[in-house]
Amino acid sequence: MNKLENVVSDRGSKYAVTGGPARNKAEADALLKELKRDKKYAKATHNTWALLPSDGEPLKNDDGESGAGMVILRMLERDDIRDTVIVVTRWYGGKHLGGDRFRHVQTCVRAWIDTYAGTTG
């Protein structure tokens, strides 16, 4: 599991991104459970994730951040990153970000891909 913390900060909200190997929902859930052992991540407002398995249907979970899982999934599809779950974590800062939140999710995923893609297998 590879983490990038403090990727984006906007109007009090803070974002981090984590990724690691996963081939199915059970493995994605296990990575998320491991991530949430860190109390900071367990208390986050959203832990949105997506996974593009080599042999199955794409998986995503918005965790209350409507549409964010699809943003992650589209980026995984575009870069053909399979068997890797990417989790974007947001700590809500008290102000609504509107559409900017999707841009921040993209920034986090791009930072993770640029740093770690190809190193998780």
N, CA, C and O atoms as a MOPAC input file, in Angstrom:
PM7 MOZYME 1SCF
protein

 N      0.85900 1    -1.17800 1     0.00000 1
 C      0.00000 1     0.00000 1     0.00000 1
 C      0.90100 1     1.23600 1     0.00000 1
 O      1.81000 1     1.36600 1     0.82100 1
 N      0.62500 1     2.13400 1    -0.93800 1
 C      1.40100 1     3.37200 1    -1.07400 1
 C      0.48600 1     4.58000 1    -0.85400 1
 O     -0.59300 1     4.66900 1    -1.43900 1
 N      0.93800 1     5.51000 1     0.00300 1
 C      0.13700 1     6.69400 1     0.33700 1
 C      0.85600 1     7.96600 1    -0.08100 1
 O      2.08100 1     8.07300 1    -0.01700 1
 N      0.04600 1     8.92600 1    -0.51300 1
 C      0.50900 1    10.30200 1    -0.69700 1
 C     -0.42600 1    11.16300 1     0.14600 1
 O     -1.63100 1    11.20300 1    -0.10300 1
 N      0.11900 1    11.84100 1     1.12900 1
 C     -0.70900 1    12.66500 1     2.00600 1
 C     -0.58400 1    14.13700 1     1.62800 1
 O      0.37900 1    14.54900 1     0.98100 1
 N     -1.57800 1    14.91900 1     2.04400 1
 C     -1.57900 1    16.37100 1     1.80100 1
 C     -1.38500 1    16.71900 1     0.32600 1
 O     -0.61800 1    17.61900 1    -0.01500 1
 N     -2.08800 1    15.99600 1    -0.54000 1
 C     -1.96100 1    16.23500 1    -1.98100 1
 C     -2.64300 1    17.54500 1    -2.35600 1
 O     -2.09300 1    18.33400 1    -3.12400 1
 N     -3.83600 1    17.78000 1    -1.81800 1
 C     -4.59400 1    19.00000 1    -2.11700 1
 C     -5.17500 1    19.52400 1    -0.81000 1
 O     -5.60600 1    18.75400 1     0.04900 1
 N     -5.17800 1    20.84100 1    -0.67700 1
 C     -5.85800 1    21.49800 1     0.43500 1
 C     -6.62800 1    22.67300 1    -0.16000 1
 O     -6.04800 1    23.52600 1    -0.83300 1
 N     -7.94000 1    22.71500 1     0.09200 1
 C     -8.78000 1    23.76100 1    -0.49000 1
 C     -9.91100 1    24.10100 1     0.47900 1
 O    -10.71300 1    23.23700 1     0.83500 1
 N     -9.97000 1    25.34600 1     0.89700 1
 C    -11.04500 1    25.84200 1     1.76800 1
 C    -11.25200 1    24.94700 1     2.98400 1
 O    -12.38400 1    24.70400 1     3.40300 1
 N    -10.15800 1    24.46500 1     3.53900 1
 C    -10.22800 1    23.65100 1     4.74200 1
 C    -10.26900 1    22.15800 1     4.49200 1
 O     -9.88000 1    21.38000 1     5.36300 1
 N    -10.73200 1    21.73700 1     3.32000 1
 C    -10.73400 1    20.31000 1     3.00500 1
 C     -9.31800 1    19.87400 1     2.64400 1
 O     -8.56700 1    20.59800 1     1.99100 1
 N     -8.98000 1    18.66500 1     3.09000 1
 C     -7.66400 1    18.10400 1     2.78900 1
 C     -7.85600 1    16.76200 1     2.10200 1
 O     -8.77900 1    16.01300 1     2.42200 1
 N     -6.96900 1    16.46800 1     1.15000 1
 C     -7.05600 1    15.24200 1     0.36800 1
 C     -5.76400 1    14.44700 1     0.45600 1
 O     -4.66900 1    15.00500 1     0.53200 1
 N     -5.92000 1    13.12300 1     0.44400 1
 C     -4.79500 1    12.19300 1     0.35300 1
 C     -5.21300 1    11.08300 1    -0.61100 1
 O     -6.39700 1    10.92000 1    -0.90600 1
 N     -4.23800 1    10.32600 1    -1.09600 1
 C     -4.54000 1     9.22200 1    -2.00300 1
 C     -3.67900 1     8.02500 1    -1.61500 1
 O     -2.50600 1     8.16300 1    -1.26700 1
 N     -4.29200 1     6.85100 1    -1.68400 1
 C     -3.63100 1     5.59800 1    -1.34200 1
 C     -3.95300 1     4.58800 1    -2.43300 1
 O     -5.04900 1     4.60100 1    -2.99200 1
 N     -3.01300 1     3.72400 1    -2.73100 1
 C     -3.26700 1     2.67600 1    -3.70500 1
 C     -2.49000 1     1.43000 1    -3.36100 1
 O     -1.49000 1     1.47300 1    -2.64500 1
 N     -2.97100 1     0.31500 1    -3.88800 1
 C     -2.28000 1    -0.94900 1    -3.67900 1
 C     -2.91000 1    -2.04700 1    -4.50300 1
 O     -3.96300 1    -1.85200 1    -5.11000 1
 N     -2.26600 1    -3.20500 1    -4.52700 1
 C     -2.76300 1    -4.30800 1    -5.34000 1
 C     -4.08300 1    -4.85700 1    -4.81800 1
 O     -4.26300 1    -5.03400 1    -3.61300 1
 N     -5.00200 1    -5.12300 1    -5.73900 1
 C     -6.28600 1    -5.75800 1    -5.41600 1
 C     -6.84900 1    -6.32700 1    -6.71000 1
 O     -6.81300 1    -5.67500 1    -7.75300 1
 N     -7.36700 1    -7.54600 1    -6.63600 1
 C     -7.94100 1    -8.18500 1    -7.82600 1
 C     -9.45500 1    -8.28900 1    -7.76000 1
 O    -10.09500 1    -8.64100 1    -8.75100 1
 N    -10.04400 1    -7.98400 1    -6.58500 1
 C    -11.49500 1    -8.13100 1    -6.42600 1
 C    -11.95400 1    -7.27500 1    -5.24900 1
 O    -11.14700 1    -6.62500 1    -4.58500 1
 N    -13.26800 1    -7.28500 1    -5.00100 1
 C    -13.83500 1    -6.44200 1    -3.94800 1
 C    -13.29800 1    -6.83000 1    -2.57500 1
 O    -13.03900 1    -5.95700 1    -1.74600 1
 N    -13.13000 1    -8.12000 1    -2.32500 1
 C    -12.62400 1    -8.56500 1    -1.01900 1
 C    -11.23000 1    -7.99600 1    -0.75900 1
 O    -10.93900 1    -7.55600 1     0.35300 1
 N    -10.37200 1    -8.00300 1    -1.77200 1
 C     -9.01700 1    -7.46400 1    -1.60600 1
 C     -9.04500 1    -5.94000 1    -1.46900 1
 O     -8.25400 1    -5.36700 1    -0.71900 1
 N     -9.95500 1    -5.28500 1    -2.19400 1
 C    -10.11600 1    -3.83200 1    -2.04600 1
 C    -10.59300 1    -3.50200 1    -0.63500 1
 O    -10.08700 1    -2.57400 1    -0.00500 1
 N    -11.56900 1    -4.26500 1    -0.14200 1
 C    -12.07800 1    -4.04800 1     1.21700 1
 C    -10.98100 1    -4.27300 1     2.25800 1
 O    -10.91300 1    -3.55600 1     3.25600 1
 N    -10.12300 1    -5.26800 1     2.02400 1
 C     -9.02500 1    -5.54700 1     2.96000 1
 C     -8.04100 1    -4.37500 1     3.00300 1
 O     -7.56800 1    -4.00200 1     4.07600 1
 N     -7.73100 1    -3.79000 1     1.83500 1
 C     -6.82800 1    -2.64000 1     1.80100 1
 C     -7.46700 1    -1.45500 1     2.52800 1
 O     -6.79800 1    -0.75000 1     3.28400 1
 N     -8.75100 1    -1.24400 1     2.29800 1
 C     -9.45900 1    -0.14600 1     2.96000 1
 C     -9.47000 1    -0.34900 1     4.48100 1
 O     -9.28800 1     0.60200 1     5.24200 1
 N     -9.68500 1    -1.59000 1     4.91200 1
 C     -9.67500 1    -1.89600 1     6.34400 1
 C     -8.30100 1    -1.60600 1     6.94100 1
 O     -8.19200 1    -1.03600 1     8.02700 1
 N     -7.25300 1    -2.00400 1     6.21900 1
 C     -5.88900 1    -1.72500 1     6.68000 1
 C     -5.64100 1    -0.21900 1     6.76100 1
 O     -5.04700 1     0.26900 1     7.72300 1
 N     -6.10300 1     0.51400 1     5.73900 1
 C     -5.94100 1     1.96600 1     5.72000 1
 C     -6.61800 1     2.60200 1     6.93300 1
 O     -6.06800 1     3.50900 1     7.55900 1
 N     -7.82300 1     2.11400 1     7.25700 1
 C     -8.60600 1     2.70000 1     8.34800 1
 C     -8.09700 1     2.30000 1     9.73100 1
 O     -8.62700 1     2.77000 1    10.73800 1
 N     -7.07900 1     1.44100 1     9.79600 1
 C     -6.43200 1     1.17800 1    11.08900 1
 C     -5.75500 1     2.44400 1    11.60400 1
 O     -5.56900 1     2.62600 1    12.80700 1
 N     -5.39000 1     3.31200 1    10.66200 1
 C     -4.87700 1     4.63100 1    11.00100 1
 C     -6.10300 1     5.48600 1    11.34300 1
 O     -6.94000 1     5.75200 1    10.48000 1
 N     -6.20200 1     5.91100 1    12.60100 1
 C     -7.39700 1     6.63500 1    13.06000 1
 C     -7.70500 1     7.85400 1    12.21600 1
 O     -8.86600 1     8.21200 1    12.02300 1
 N     -6.66100 1     8.48500 1    11.71500 1
 C     -6.86600 1     9.68000 1    10.87300 1
 C     -7.72000 1     9.32600 1     9.65100 1
 O     -8.61000 1    10.08900 1     9.27400 1
 N     -7.45100 1     8.17500 1     9.03500 1
 C     -8.20700 1     7.75500 1     7.85800 1
 C     -9.58400 1     7.21600 1     8.24200 1
 O    -10.54900 1     7.39100 1     7.49800 1
 N     -9.67600 1     6.57000 1     9.38500 1
 C    -10.96700 1     6.06300 1     9.85000 1
 C    -11.93900 1     7.21400 1    10.10600 1
 O    -13.14700 1     7.06200 1     9.92400 1
 N    -11.40400 1     8.37900 1    10.53300 1
 C    -12.24900 1     9.53300 1    10.84500 1
 C    -12.48400 1    10.44600 1     9.63800 1
 O    -13.18800 1    11.44900 1     9.75800 1
 N    -11.91000 1    10.11700 1     8.48600 1
 C    -12.08100 1    10.94700 1     7.28900 1
 C    -13.55200 1    11.00800 1     6.88600 1
 O    -14.32300 1    10.09000 1     7.16600 1
 N    -13.92500 1    12.08900 1     6.23500 1
 C    -15.30000 1    12.25700 1     5.77500 1
 C    -15.62400 1    11.26900 1     4.65500 1
 O    -16.70800 1    10.68500 1     4.63700 1
 N    -14.69200 1    11.07900 1     3.72400 1
 C    -14.89700 1    10.17700 1     2.58300 1
 C    -13.61900 1     9.39600 1     2.29600 1
 O    -12.52100 1     9.95200 1     2.30700 1
 N    -13.77900 1     8.09000 1     2.03600 1
 C    -12.72300 1     7.25100 1     1.48600 1
 C    -13.30400 1     6.63600 1     0.21500 1
 O    -13.82300 1     5.52000 1     0.22900 1
 N    -13.20600 1     7.37800 1    -0.87200 1
 C    -13.76500 1     6.98700 1    -2.16100 1
 C    -12.75700 1     6.12000 1    -2.90100 1
 O    -11.56300 1     6.41700 1    -2.88200 1
 N    -13.21600 1     5.05000 1    -3.55400 1
 C    -12.25300 1     4.17900 1    -4.22900 1
 C    -12.82300 1     3.58500 1    -5.51800 1
 O    -14.03000 1     3.59000 1    -5.76000 1
 N    -11.89600 1     3.07300 1    -6.33200 1
 C    -12.27600 1     2.35400 1    -7.55400 1
 C    -11.20000 1     1.31000 1    -7.85500 1
 O    -10.04900 1     1.42200 1    -7.43200 1
 N    -11.62900 1     0.28400 1    -8.60900 1
 C    -10.77300 1    -0.84100 1    -8.96800 1
 C    -11.18000 1    -1.34600 1   -10.33600 1
 O    -12.36800 1    -1.50900 1   -10.61400 1
 N    -10.20200 1    -1.59400 1   -11.19000 1
 C    -10.42900 1    -2.15300 1   -12.52200 1
 C     -9.76700 1    -3.53800 1   -12.55400 1
 O     -8.59100 1    -3.66000 1   -12.89800 1
 N    -10.54800 1    -4.60100 1   -12.18600 1
 C     -9.95300 1    -5.93800 1   -12.15200 1
 C     -9.66300 1    -6.46600 1   -13.55700 1
 O    -10.36400 1    -6.12600 1   -14.51000 1
 N     -8.63100 1    -7.29300 1   -13.67900 1
 C     -8.30300 1    -7.89500 1   -14.97600 1
 C     -9.40400 1    -8.83200 1   -15.44400 1
 O     -9.65900 1    -8.94500 1   -16.64300 1
 N    -10.05400 1    -9.50300 1   -14.50500 1
 C    -11.05200 1   -10.51100 1   -14.89200 1
 C    -12.36000 1   -10.29700 1   -14.13500 1
 O    -12.80300 1   -11.16000 1   -13.37700 1
 N    -12.96300 1    -9.14600 1   -14.35100 1
 C    -14.24100 1    -8.89100 1   -13.69700 1
 C    -14.75400 1    -7.50200 1   -14.01900 1
 O    -14.14500 1    -6.74100 1   -14.77000 1
 N    -15.88900 1    -7.20300 1   -13.42700 1
 C    -16.52200 1    -5.90700 1   -13.63500 1
 C    -15.79100 1    -4.82000 1   -12.84300 1
 O    -15.29100 1    -5.08300 1   -11.74900 1
 N    -15.72800 1    -3.61100 1   -13.38300 1
 C    -15.14800 1    -2.49300 1   -12.63300 1
 C    -15.93400 1    -2.26500 1   -11.33800 1
 O    -17.15200 1    -2.44200 1   -11.29800 1
 N    -15.22200 1    -1.87200 1   -10.29000 1
 C    -15.83700 1    -1.64200 1    -8.98700 1
 C    -15.53200 1    -0.22100 1    -8.53600 1
 O    -14.46300 1     0.31800 1    -8.82300 1
 N    -16.49800 1     0.38700 1    -7.81400 1
 C    -16.26200 1     1.72200 1    -7.27100 1
 C    -17.16600 1     1.92700 1    -6.07300 1
 O    -18.19800 1     1.27100 1    -5.93300 1
 N    -16.75700 1     2.85500 1    -5.20600 1
 C    -17.56700 1     3.21000 1    -4.04900 1
 C    -17.34800 1     4.69800 1    -3.77500 1
 O    -16.22300 1     5.13900 1    -3.53900 1
 N    -18.43800 1     5.45800 1    -3.81200 1
 C    -18.35400 1     6.91100 1    -3.61100 1
 C    -18.19800 1     7.29600 1    -2.13800 1
 O    -17.72200 1     8.39200 1    -1.84400 1
 N    -18.58300 1     6.43300 1    -1.22100 1
 C    -18.50900 1     6.70800 1     0.21900 1
 C    -19.06200 1     8.09900 1     0.55300 1
 O    -18.47000 1     8.84800 1     1.32900 1
 N    -20.19700 1     8.42000 1    -0.04400 1
 C    -20.86600 1     9.68500 1     0.25500 1
 C    -20.42000 1    10.87000 1    -0.59400 1
 O    -21.03300 1    11.93600 1    -0.53100 1
 N    -19.36400 1    10.70200 1    -1.38500 1
 C    -18.86400 1    11.78100 1    -2.25500 1
 C    -19.37100 1    11.48100 1    -3.66300 1
 O    -18.62600 1    10.99100 1    -4.51100 1
 N    -20.64100 1    11.78100 1    -3.89800 1
 C    -21.34700 1    11.36900 1    -5.10600 1
 C    -20.56900 1    11.65400 1    -6.39200 1
 O    -20.19700 1    12.79600 1    -6.66100 1
 N    -20.32900 1    10.60900 1    -7.18100 1
 C    -19.66000 1    10.73800 1    -8.46800 1
 C    -18.14900 1    10.58800 1    -8.43100 1
 O    -17.52100 1    10.44400 1    -9.48000 1
 N    -17.55300 1    10.62000 1    -7.24400 1
 C    -16.09700 1    10.59000 1    -7.15100 1
 C    -15.51300 1     9.23200 1    -7.54700 1
 O    -14.44000 1     9.17300 1    -8.14700 1
 N    -16.20600 1     8.14800 1    -7.21800 1
 C    -15.71600 1     6.81800 1    -7.60500 1
 C    -15.59600 1     6.68100 1    -9.11000 1
 O    -14.65600 1     6.06600 1    -9.61200 1
 N    -16.55500 1     7.25800 1    -9.83400 1
 C    -16.52500 1     7.19700 1   -11.30100 1
 C    -15.34300 1     7.98700 1   -11.85400 1
 O    -14.75000 1     7.58600 1   -12.85500 1
 N    -14.99800 1     9.09300 1   -11.22400 1
 C    -13.83600 1     9.88000 1   -11.65300 1
 C    -12.57300 1     9.01500 1   -11.55400 1
 O    -11.76100 1     8.97900 1   -12.47800 1
 N    -12.42200 1     8.32200 1   -10.42300 1
 C    -11.25500 1     7.44900 1   -10.23100 1
 C    -11.26900 1     6.33000 1   -11.26200 1
 O    -10.25100 1     6.04600 1   -11.89200 1
 N    -12.42800 1     5.69400 1   -11.43200 1
 C    -12.55100 1     4.57700 1   -12.36500 1
 C    -12.19100 1     4.99200 1   -13.79400 1
 O    -11.47900 1     4.26400 1   -14.48600 1
 N    -12.66700 1     6.13500 1   -14.23200 1
 C    -12.35200 1     6.61200 1   -15.59300 1
 C    -10.85300 1     6.81000 1   -15.77200 1
 O    -10.31200 1     6.51900 1   -16.83800 1
 N    -10.18800 1     7.29500 1   -14.75000 1
 C     -8.73700 1     7.50500 1   -14.84600 1
 C     -8.00200 1     6.16400 1   -14.89600 1
 O     -7.01600 1     6.02400 1   -15.62000 1
 N     -8.47600 1     5.18100 1   -14.13100 1
 C     -7.87900 1     3.84300 1   -14.19200 1
 C     -8.06100 1     3.25300 1   -15.58400 1
 O     -7.13800 1     2.65700 1   -16.14000 1
 N     -9.25900 1     3.42300 1   -16.14500 1
 C     -9.52900 1     2.90900 1   -17.49300 1
 C     -8.65800 1     3.61700 1   -18.52800 1
 O     -8.09200 1     2.96600 1   -19.40700 1
 N     -8.54600 1     4.92000 1   -18.43400 1
 C     -7.77800 1     5.68900 1   -19.41000 1
 C     -6.30800 1     5.26000 1   -19.43300 1
 O     -5.69000 1     5.18200 1   -20.49500 1
 N     -5.76000 1     4.98200 1   -18.24400 1
 C     -4.34400 1     4.58700 1   -18.15600 1
 C     -4.17400 1     3.06700 1   -18.13700 1
 O     -3.05600 1     2.56600 1   -18.01300 1
 N     -5.29700 1     2.32600 1   -18.26100 1
 C     -5.29800 1     0.85900 1   -18.24800 1
 C     -4.53600 1     0.32100 1   -17.03100 1
 O     -3.64500 1    -0.52000 1   -17.15700 1
 N     -4.90700 1     0.82200 1   -15.86300 1
 C     -4.30500 1     0.36100 1   -14.60900 1
 C     -5.25600 1    -0.65400 1   -14.00100 1
 O     -6.34300 1    -0.31700 1   -13.52900 1
 N     -4.81800 1    -1.91000 1   -14.02600 1
 C     -5.66500 1    -3.01400 1   -13.56200 1
 C     -5.11200 1    -3.60700 1   -12.27900 1
 O     -3.92400 1    -3.50000 1   -11.97200 1
 N     -6.02300 1    -4.24000 1   -11.53600 1
 C     -5.66300 1    -4.94900 1   -10.30100 1
 C     -4.97800 1    -4.03900 1    -9.28700 1
 O     -4.10800 1    -4.47100 1    -8.53000 1
 N     -5.38200 1    -2.78000 1    -9.28700 1
 C     -4.89200 1    -1.79200 1    -8.32500 1
 C     -6.08300 1    -0.97400 1    -7.84900 1
 O     -6.79600 1    -0.37000 1    -8.65100 1
 N     -6.28800 1    -0.96000 1    -6.54200 1
 C     -7.35000 1    -0.12000 1    -5.98300 1
 C     -6.73800 1     1.22400 1    -5.60800 1
 O     -5.66400 1     1.28700 1    -5.01100 1
 N     -7.43000 1     2.28300 1    -5.96300 1
 C     -6.99300 1     3.63200 1    -5.58400 1
 C     -8.08800 1     4.24700 1    -4.71200 1
 O     -9.26300 1     4.26600 1    -5.07700 1
 N     -7.66400 1     4.74700 1    -3.55100 1
 C     -8.56700 1     5.35100 1    -2.57300 1
 C     -8.21500 1     6.83300 1    -2.43800 1
 O     -7.07600 1     7.17500 1    -2.12200 1
 N     -9.18500 1     7.70400 1    -2.67500 1
 C     -8.98600 1     9.13100 1    -2.43800 1
 C     -9.72100 1     9.47400 1    -1.14300 1
 O    -10.92800 1     9.26700 1    -1.02100 1
 N     -8.97200 1     9.99900 1    -0.19100 1
 C     -9.51400 1    10.33100 1     1.12600 1
 C     -9.69700 1    11.84200 1     1.22100 1
 O     -8.82200 1    12.61600 1     0.83200 1
 N    -10.86400 1    12.24800 1     1.75000 1
 C    -11.12600 1    13.67500 1     1.95600 1
 C    -11.56400 1    13.91000 1     3.39000 1
 O    -12.43600 1    13.22400 1     3.92100 1
 N    -10.93700 1    14.89100 1     3.99200 1
 C    -11.36600 1    15.39200 1     5.28300 1
 C    -12.07800 1    16.71200 1     5.00400 1
 O    -11.45200 1    17.67800 1     4.57000 1
 N    -13.38000 1    16.75300 1     5.25300 1
 C    -14.20200 1    17.92400 1     4.92700 1
 C    -13.81500 1    19.10300 1     5.81400 1
 O    -13.66400 1    18.97300 1     7.02900 1
 N    -13.66100 1    20.24900 1     5.17000 1
 C    -13.19700 1    21.43100 1     5.88800 1
 C    -14.27200 1    22.43700 1     6.25100 1
 O    -13.96100 1    23.51700 1     6.75200 1
 N    -15.53700 1    22.10300 1     6.00700 1
 C    -16.61000 1    23.00400 1     6.42400 1
 C    -17.20000 1    23.85800 1     5.32300 1
 O    -18.22800 1    24.50500 1     5.52500 1
 N    -16.55800 1    23.87000 1     4.14600 1
 C    -17.08700 1    24.65800 1     3.02700 1
 C    -17.28400 1    23.73700 1     1.82600 1
 O    -16.42400 1    22.91700 1     1.50200 1
 N    -18.43400 1    23.89100 1     1.17800 1
 C    -18.70800 1    23.09000 1    -0.01900 1
 C    -17.78000 1    23.52000 1    -1.15500 1
 O    -17.55300 1    24.71100 1    -1.36700 1
 N    -17.25200 1    22.54100 1    -1.87700 1
 C    -16.31400 1    22.82800 1    -2.96700 1
 C    -16.96500 1    22.74700 1    -4.34200 1
 O    -16.33700 1    23.09000 1    -5.34400 1
 N    -18.21400 1    22.29700 1    -4.40100 1
 C    -18.88900 1    22.17800 1    -5.69000 1
 C    -18.11600 1    21.26500 1    -6.62200 1
 O    -17.58600 1    20.23900 1    -6.19700 1
 N    -18.05200 1    21.63700 1    -7.89600 1
 C    -17.36300 1    20.83500 1    -8.90400 1
 C    -15.86300 1    20.74500 1    -8.70400 1
 O    -15.21600 1    19.85900 1    -9.26300 1
 N    -15.30000 1    21.64800 1    -7.91300 1
 C    -13.85400 1    21.59800 1    -7.65800 1
 C    -13.44900 1    20.28500 1    -7.00900 1
 O    -12.30600 1    19.85100 1    -7.15500 1
 N    -14.37900 1    19.63800 1    -6.28700 1
 C    -14.01500 1    18.40100 1    -5.60800 1
 C    -13.61700 1    17.31900 1    -6.60900 1
 O    -12.76400 1    16.48400 1    -6.30900 1
 N    -14.23000 1    17.32600 1    -7.80500 1
 C    -13.86400 1    16.33100 1    -8.82400 1
 C    -12.46600 1    16.61100 1    -9.37700 1
 O    -11.69900 1    15.68900 1    -9.65200 1
 N    -12.15400 1    17.87500 1    -9.53100 1
 C    -10.80900 1    18.25500 1    -9.98600 1
 C     -9.76800 1    17.80400 1    -8.95600 1
 O     -8.68700 1    17.34000 1    -9.31800 1
 N    -10.10400 1    17.94300 1    -7.68200 1
 C     -9.17300 1    17.53500 1    -6.62600 1
 C     -8.98900 1    16.01300 1    -6.61000 1
 O     -7.88300 1    15.52100 1    -6.38700 1
 N    -10.07600 1    15.27300 1    -6.84700 1
 C     -9.96800 1    13.81200 1    -6.93300 1
 C     -9.04000 1    13.45100 1    -8.09200 1
 O     -8.16800 1    12.59400 1    -7.94500 1
 N     -9.22200 1    14.09800 1    -9.24100 1
 C     -8.35300 1    13.84200 1   -10.39600 1
 C     -6.89200 1    14.16500 1   -10.06900 1
 O     -5.99500 1    13.40000 1   -10.42400 1
 N     -6.65200 1    15.28100 1    -9.40300 1
 C     -5.29100 1    15.66500 1    -9.02900 1
 C     -4.64700 1    14.59400 1    -8.15700 1
 O     -3.48000 1    14.25100 1    -8.34500 1
 N     -5.41400 1    14.06700 1    -7.20300 1
 C     -4.89900 1    13.02500 1    -6.31100 1
 C     -4.56200 1    11.75300 1    -7.08400 1
 O     -3.48200 1    11.18500 1    -6.92000 1
 N     -5.49500 1    11.31200 1    -7.92600 1
 C     -5.26700 1    10.07700 1    -8.68800 1
 C     -4.07600 1    10.24200 1    -9.61500 1
 O     -3.24600 1     9.33800 1    -9.71600 1
 N     -3.97200 1    11.38300 1   -10.29700 1
 C     -2.84400 1    11.63200 1   -11.20600 1
 C     -1.52500 1    11.61500 1   -10.43600 1
 O     -0.53700 1    11.06000 1   -10.91600 1
 N     -1.50000 1    12.21600 1    -9.24900 1
 C     -0.28200 1    12.21900 1    -8.43200 1
 C      0.11300 1    10.79100 1    -8.06400 1
 O      1.29400 1    10.44500 1    -8.10300 1
 N     -0.86700 1     9.96200 1    -7.70800 1
 C     -0.56400 1     8.58000 1    -7.34400 1
 C     -0.04900 1     7.80400 1    -8.55100 1
 O      0.95100 1     7.09200 1    -8.46000 1
 N     -0.74700 1     7.94700 1    -9.69700 1
 C     -0.33100 1     7.23800 1   -10.90800 1
 C      1.08300 1     7.65300 1   -11.29700 1
 O      1.91800 1     6.80500 1   -11.61200 1
 N      1.35200 1     8.96100 1   -11.27600 1
 C      2.67800 1     9.45500 1   -11.67400 1
 C      3.78300 1     8.96200 1   -10.73500 1
 O      4.93000 1     8.78800 1   -11.14900 1
 N      3.42600 1     8.74000 1    -9.47200 1
 C      4.42200 1     8.33900 1    -8.48200 1
 C      4.58000 1     6.82100 1    -8.39600 1
 O      5.69800 1     6.31600 1    -8.29500 1
 N      3.46200 1     6.09200 1    -8.43700 1
 C      3.50700 1     4.66000 1    -8.08700 1
 C      3.09600 1     3.67800 1    -9.17900 1
 O      3.39400 1     2.49000 1    -9.05200 1
 N      2.43200 1     4.11100 1   -10.23700 1
 C      1.93500 1     3.14500 1   -11.23500 1
 C      3.07400 1     2.26200 1   -11.70900 1
 O      4.16200 1     2.74000 1   -12.03200 1
 N      2.80400 1     0.97500 1   -11.74500 1
 C      3.82000 1     0.02300 1   -12.18100 1
 C      4.68400 1    -0.50600 1   -11.04500 1
 O      5.55100 1    -1.35000 1   -11.26900 1
 N      4.45400 1    -0.01200 1    -9.81200 1
 C      5.29100 1    -0.46300 1    -8.69300 1
 C      4.53100 1    -1.34600 1    -7.70900 1
 O      5.12000 1    -1.82300 1    -6.73900 1
 N      3.22000 1    -1.57700 1    -7.93700 1
 C      2.43700 1    -2.31200 1    -6.94600 1
 C      2.42100 1    -3.81100 1    -7.21300 1
 O      2.10400 1    -4.58000 1    -6.30500 1
 N      2.74700 1    -4.25000 1    -8.40500 1
 C      2.64400 1    -5.67500 1    -8.72500 1
 C      3.86000 1    -6.36300 1    -8.31000 1
 O      3.97600 1    -7.57500 1    -8.49000 1

